[in-house]
Every structure is written in structure tokens, then in C-alpha cells.
């Protein structure tokens, strides 16, 4: 289960039938809303049909959102690194 936060970039990986057109869209979590039934993440993705922002129930956000890692946080291999240790064995 991924931990999400305000300011995070995410990709929509799953949606209900009436919102499938947004699958693959990238957006940013811009806030939180609390309603009686649940807490929601609010994104900057606006639905053109009703002008409302995409909101996602926090309880199943990891089923719908895929985190987009900043470029500096992408996994790297030792072969890609500019600095390599000299005379030491490196294990990953």
C-alpha cells in the first residue's frame, strides 16, 4: 500500500466505468476533503463534463493512483553511477 501526500504527482491506473477515459492521466494531489462517510484526496485533474476536481477515497487510493517518482528518486544501477568505489566490493 503506497503512502500518498499533498503535492505528490500520481497517474490514474484504475477508474470506475464512467471515468475510464482518465486512466493514464497524470495529476497532482492538491488537498484533502473530509466528509461524513470518508476522507478524500483532491487532485488538480478537472472533469470537463462537470468542471469538478477528481476526488479519491483515501481507503482505496492505492488501487487507483500510481505514484510518479521524481526524476532524482528513480532507481539506478551501479553501471549508471558516475562515482564507483575503488577496491571495494559493492553488493546491492
C-alpha positions as CSV (number, residue, x, y, z in Angstrom):
1,X,0.0,0.0,0.0
2,X,1.5,3.3,-1.1
3,X,1.5,6.3,1.1
4,X,0.2,9.5,-0.6
5,X,0.6,13.1,0.3
6,X,-0.4,16.6,-0.8
7,X,1.8,17.8,-3.6
8,X,2.6,14.3,-4.9
9,X,2.3,13.5,-8.6
10,X,0.2,10.4,-9.5
11,X,-1.0,8.6,-12.5
12,X,-4.6,7.2,-12.7
13,X,-4.3,3.5,-13.1
14,X,-7.9,2.4,-12.5
15,X,-11.3,4.1,-12.6
16,X,-15.0,3.3,-12.4
17,X,-16.8,2.8,-15.7
18,X,-17.9,6.4,-16.2
19,X,-14.3,7.7,-15.6
20,X,-12.3,5.2,-17.6
21,X,-11.2,8.0,-20.0
22,X,-8.9,9.3,-17.3
23,X,-6.8,6.1,-17.0
24,X,-3.2,7.0,-17.8
25,X,-3.8,10.7,-16.9
26,X,-1.2,12.3,-14.7
27,X,-2.2,14.8,-12.0
28,X,-1.1,16.2,-8.6
29,X,-2.8,15.7,-5.2
30,X,-3.6,19.3,-4.2
31,X,-5.6,18.8,-1.0
32,X,-7.8,16.7,1.3
33,X,-11.5,16.7,2.0
34,X,-13.3,15.1,4.9
35,X,-16.9,14.0,4.5
36,X,-19.1,12.0,6.9
37,X,-18.5,8.8,5.1
38,X,-14.8,9.0,4.2
39,X,-11.7,11.1,3.7
40,X,-10.7,12.0,0.2
41,X,-7.6,13.1,-1.8
42,X,-8.4,16.1,-4.1
43,X,-6.4,16.3,-7.4
44,X,-5.9,19.0,-10.0
45,X,-7.5,16.8,-12.6
46,X,-10.7,18.5,-13.7
47,X,-13.5,16.6,-15.3
48,X,-14.6,18.6,-18.4
49,X,-18.1,17.3,-18.3
50,X,-19.0,18.7,-14.9
51,X,-16.0,21.0,-14.0
52,X,-15.3,19.2,-10.8
53,X,-11.9,18.1,-9.5
54,X,-11.1,14.3,-9.3
55,X,-11.5,13.2,-5.7
56,X,-10.4,9.8,-4.5
57,X,-11.4,7.9,-1.3
58,X,-8.2,7.5,0.7
59,X,-9.1,4.0,1.7
60,X,-8.6,2.6,-1.9
61,X,-6.3,5.3,-3.3
62,X,-3.5,2.7,-3.9
63,X,-5.9,0.8,-6.2
64,X,-6.5,3.9,-8.3
65,X,-3.3,6.1,-8.0
66,X,0.2,5.1,-9.1
67,X,2.9,7.3,-7.6
68,X,5.1,9.1,-10.1
69,X,8.6,9.3,-8.6
70,X,10.6,12.5,-9.2
71,X,13.5,12.0,-11.6
72,X,16.1,12.1,-8.8
73,X,14.3,9.3,-7.0
74,X,14.2,6.8,-9.8
75,X,16.1,3.5,-9.1
76,X,19.6,3.4,-10.5
77,X,22.1,0.7,-11.3
78,X,25.8,0.9,-10.3
79,X,26.7,0.9,-14.0
80,X,24.8,4.2,-14.4
81,X,26.6,5.9,-11.5
82,X,29.3,8.5,-12.2
83,X,31.1,7.6,-8.9
84,X,32.2,4.0,-8.4
85,X,34.0,2.7,-5.3
86,X,37.6,1.8,-5.9
87,X,38.9,-1.5,-4.4
88,X,35.7,-2.4,-2.6
89,X,33.1,-5.0,-3.5
90,X,29.7,-3.5,-3.7
91,X,26.6,-5.5,-3.1
92,X,23.1,-4.4,-3.7
